[in-house]
Amino acid sequence: MNVIRISVSHPHETIVQRAREIWLQLGQPDGQDLAIWLEAERELSERRRAVDQELLQETFDSFDYMTGRRGPTSLDLT
């Protein structure tokens, strides 16, 4: 059985960059660090899942009916 493993974690620097963008958009508020950090993580995870889902769909859609070969048969989200 073929398995695709998709990781939805993000490098620390990517989260830092997005959190800073959000912080600037909100007018640099004090005391919002955790909320902004969590929002940055959430946004990045949603974007990553959308891209991963699109790639996964393309892989599953790549079944070759002539040869019987196909893409993965299961998905492991880690």
C-alpha positions in Angstrom: 0.0 0.0 0.0 1.3 3.4 -0.9 1.1 6.1 1.8 1.4 9.9 1.6 2.5 11.6 4.7 1.8 15.3 5.0 3.2 17.5 7.7 1.4 20.7 8.5 4.0 22.2 10.8 5.8 25.4 9.8 9.3 26.6 10.4 9.5 29.0 13.3 10.7 31.9 11.1 7.7 31.5 8.8 5.3 31.9 11.8 7.4 34.8 13.1 7.1 36.6 9.7 3.3 36.1 9.5 2.8 37.1 13.1 4.7 40.3 12.5 2.6 41.0 9.4 -0.6 40.5 11.4 0.7 42.6 14.3 1.5 45.5 11.9 -1.9 45.2 10.2 -3.5 45.5 13.6 -1.6 48.7 14.4 1.1 47.1 16.6 -1.2 46.4 19.7 0.3 45.5 23.1 -0.6 42.4 24.9 -1.8 40.5 21.9 1.3 38.3 21.3 -0.2 34.9 21.9 -3.4 35.6 20.0 -1.5 37.0 17.0 0.9 34.0 17.1 -2.0 31.5 17.2 -3.7 33.4 14.3 -0.5 33.2 12.3 -0.2 29.4 12.9 -3.8 28.9 12.0 -3.6 30.9 8.8 -0.4 29.1 7.7 -1.9 25.7 8.5 -5.0 26.4 6.5 -2.9 27.5 3.5 -0.7 24.4 3.8 -3.7 22.1 4.0 -5.3 23.7 0.9 -2.1 23.2 -1.1 -1.6 19.7 0.3 -5.2 18.7 -0.5 -4.8 20.0 -4.1 -1.6 18.0 -4.6 -3.1 15.0 -3.0 -6.2 15.2 -5.3 -3.9 15.4 -8.3 -2.0 12.3 -7.2 -5.2 10.3 -6.6 -6.6 11.5 -9.9 -3.5 10.3 -11.7 -4.7 6.7 -11.8 -3.6 5.2 -15.1 -6.5 2.9 -16.2 -4.4 1.4 -19.0 -1.6 0.1 -16.8 -3.5 -0.3 -13.6 -1.0 1.8 -11.8 -2.2 4.5 -9.4 -1.1 6.9 -6.8 -1.2 6.4 -3.1 -3.9 4.4 -1.5 -3.9 6.0 2.0 -3.2 9.3 3.6 -1.3 9.9 6.9 -1.7 13.5 8.2 1.0 14.1 10.7 
